[in-house]
Amino acid sequence: MAVGSWSIPAAEAREAPASRLDIDASTLPGAIAELAREAGVSIGTPGELPRIRTPRVHGASGVAEALARLLAGSGYRARQISDTAWRIEPVPQAAPPSPPTASAPHDEPPPSPIIVTATKQALELASLPASASVVDLASPQRQNGATGTAVVADRIEGLALTALGAGRNRLFLRGVADSAFGGESQSTVAIVLDEARLTYSAPDPDIRLVDMDRVEVLKGPQGSLYGSGALGGIYRMVTHAPEAGAFSLSTSASVMMRAHGDVGPGWTLVANVPLAGPAATLRLVGYHSAEPGWIDQRQGIVRVPIETAMQMLVQRGLAPLGAAPAATPPAATPPPTNPAAPAERRQP
């Protein structure tokens, strides 16, 4: 680092200037040197000053005023060290303004953990050492008598039905099956209502999910925790617990209509009845659901030609156009024979 200074002899430095200071326009180093000679002071700098042009200073009352006018806008300032000594130093840079701090986001409450009880002990879904799925049922679904196993199968990957109808469906998890789709063979998915096993070698009873809190599906293969028939997994329905000491009654009605078919009514009834205050409470659930059909069941048998039957199916949209078979031409009948005519003799 270069250090520059302008000074005068000690004898002259002790004499204070008696008149005002006049400095001609020059470069900044030259103006500082001329001021030091006229005022009889020592002016030091931390390094070489920039050679910028300075204005003419006329009639300055002292060194401080002259330095202030010479250093204006140069990025330097003068600091007096003693009566006859000054020091020029850079103007300290102001600290940049700190960026505005973003307001801390509001802490949202942590989500409530999902508790799974399909393993016969309450465990959080995140810490369950098994492949499991939980379907929480909203209030409209719990009050609809048409909500069944098919609703759960649409929301869980790997759960499939045979689509044979209510009370005849079989459940399969991960495609595991050791029997035919129908018949009285052992099921590969255990169907459980709370803690009660419903089926062993029977189809899905398709219990409607009225007043059910959730459905838990524990994918297999499972051990002996639920006994036999759980190779594919567990399908467990958890009912809504009775509300102790509170009486409530809720009902709902629904109607299903099928195009070119019948109308199917349905209703649900849920009652919560306290029996002995908060000590005992009875919860009753009832429902009725009728699925409308589209095939008329009539007495007797009506025989129609195949062409007429196919045309009826095409008109009702149950068969594609052009599916009606072409009419079969009648078979040619042989000419009648005359029993009285003599038999034709052939020559050998």
Secondary structure, DSSP 8 states (H G I E B T S, - for coil): ---EEE---HHHHTS---S-EEE-SEEHHHHHHHHHHHHT-EEEESS-----EE--EEEESSHHHHHHHHSTTTTEEEEEEETTEEEEEE------------------------EE-TTSS-EEGGG-SS-EEEEE--HHHHT-TT--HHHHHHHSTTEEE--S-TTT--EEETT--SS-SSSS---SEEEEETTEE--SSS-------TTEEEEEEEES---SSS-SS-SSEEEEEEE----TT--EEEEEEEEEE-TTS-EEEEEEEEEEEESSTTS-EEEEEEEEE-----S---SS-----HHHHHHHHHHTTSS-TT-S--------------TTS-------
